Amino acid sequence: MHLTLKKEATWPPSYNFLQQQGRFDDFVEGYNNDRPHQALGGKYPGEVYTPSAREYHHPDVPEYPFHDRTIQVAQCGRICVGRRKINLSTIFWGSVCRYPGGR
């Protein structure tokens, strides 16, 4: 799957992150719903997928040593430390991360 993704959705690279994410999203949709898979007996992954019956619980906020600082990831997927802006991913929005040094 990863080689197919690389061949179909990464070259040539898109102009920006949003356009590239759109290409990835289109690939996932096609891969799961438009292509039969030999390993699934000719079925589409979207046909055989079943969501987990387990309920998801967010983990507790971690506690770090006194000299480390905790920073919450912003909705845009970045943390700000002083003047530095460090991009992570929007998937981490609301998460707390550790920044060593506390300054």
Steps between C-alpha positions, in 0.01 A plus 500: 500500500776747585677456167170546316428812706844639423466436127149641468482785748844649553656561161503769386446661840209739537548874532409512871404281797124537446521388138727211597257394774221508242699259283552269797128512583409418139744209504353358823146526362597321180714240674223407741193528276597480132757217487433136574780341702634154430576439868132563579369258239419773251309714752555866574648593839202730557271196473672295768595776744322497835564766764629395838238417761725646771434857609795736470612682815750786483812430705561696818711812472858393568700648784861589432795593726496855639764630260303403188216708366173371359354668195163437341488450124293771331213429261731572206728216615791703633658592829650839572810528718606859537531630145538151353204333333538126468261324263389153604166394352136592546446141613669602828263795559423531871775258602755596757866458420819540697756766426830442682663785682190690607590822320 
